[in-house]
Every structure is written in C-alpha cells, then in structure tokens.
Amino acid sequence: MLLGLVTLLQDSLLQPKADTVASAAANVAAADQHIKLLDLLVKGGVLMIPLGILSVIAVFAFVERYLTISKAGKLEDNFMPMIRDHISNGNISAARSLSKNTNSPIARMIDKGVQRIGKPIESIEKSMENVGKLEIYKMEKNLVILSIIAGIAPMFGFLGTIAGMIQTFFNISITSDITLGTIAGGIYVKMITSATGLIIGLVAYIGYSFLNAQIDKVINKMEGASAEFIDILQEPTR
C-alpha cells in the first residue's frame, strides 16, 4: 500500500496540471500572435489613404527644398577675395563677370551691388537688400507645405479615430456586445489613424524646423558677404 501511495504521488508531481498546460498553451498562442505593420495600416480604414498621400508630399517637399537650400549655401571660398581684388584694382567688369557667372544667391546679391558701384552707399545697400529678400523668398518657397502637413496630418488622424469610435459604439448599441475583447479590438484599430497622423505631423514639423535652420545659415552668409562688400567699396582704390 505504501508503494502504491508513493507511485501515485510521483505521477501527480511529474504530470503537469490541466490548467497549467492550458495556460502554457494560451501563452504560446499569444506569443505567436503579432501585428504586421502592413496589416495594421490596412486596418486603419479609408482615412489612411489621405494620410499616405500627405506623407509622400512631405517627403518630396523636404527633399526638394533641402537640395535647393544646400545648393544655395555653397560658395567658393575665394569668391569674396577675388571680388575684393577686382574692385580694389578698379576692374569692375571682371568683378561683374565673376558675380554674374556664379550661381549662388550671395553672388547674385553681390552682382547687384557691383552694378550700383558709383552710386551712394545707401542706394547700393538698398538694392542688395531687395535682391537678398527675393533670394530668401526663393529658398522659402514650398516650405509652407511642410508646415501645413504638420498641422493637418494629426487632425486627419483624430478624425479617423473619432469616426471609428462612433462606428464601434454604434455596433455595440445594436448587438449589445459589450465584452472587453470587442471594445478593445475596436479601439486599438481605430487609433491607428491617430498614431499615423501624429507621426507624419511630427516628421513634417521636424523637417520644417530643420530647413528653416538651414535657411538661417544661408541668410547669415548673405549678410556677412553684403557687409564685406560695403567695406570693400569704402576701401581706397589701389
């Protein structure tokens, strides 16, 4: 009898309990379930389409403006020293040729100043300032697109979530199915648009701020070149 009791005790210890097996199986099944990004985006609904379009426009606008602004900020290091040498030697035509053949906002601003040599300094500064404003406008062109997307993308996302929540609670009112699984499933799917809109808006805002910082750098270079040019004009001719 004692031997039988020991055998029974060993069997009970070695064999897992039914609820333990079921719990382990449930954990494995839960681990196997994972959210695929593409499936998640598809579940976002119809409003994911305009959000996708906004994201493409934002990327295109950022790349186009970045290339333009980067090109605008490039200038040969010897440009201003050569302008100084030409003007100091009285060779205005060479200075004009150099500035005219250099593709840069700074060069175009200096070219306007070279054209106005002989007129009062105030007139030269005003002419260069007008050209500088035009060049800044060219750099800032289409930059407002990123600002708009940064503002409306989260709104589209919230709109999709609100519409989805309305549909979820409408279905609950009809079916009277208020189980936690039903509610949670409906909510997480409808919040996909909010998350997507916030991500797009955040990226667009970062891109907008970055490009503005790059424009400020170019403006500083333009202001420095303008001040140096005015100093050159006030130097005595060789």
Order of alpha helices (4+ residues) and beta strands (2+ residues): alpha-alpha-alpha-alpha-alpha-alpha-alpha-alpha-alpha-alpha-alpha
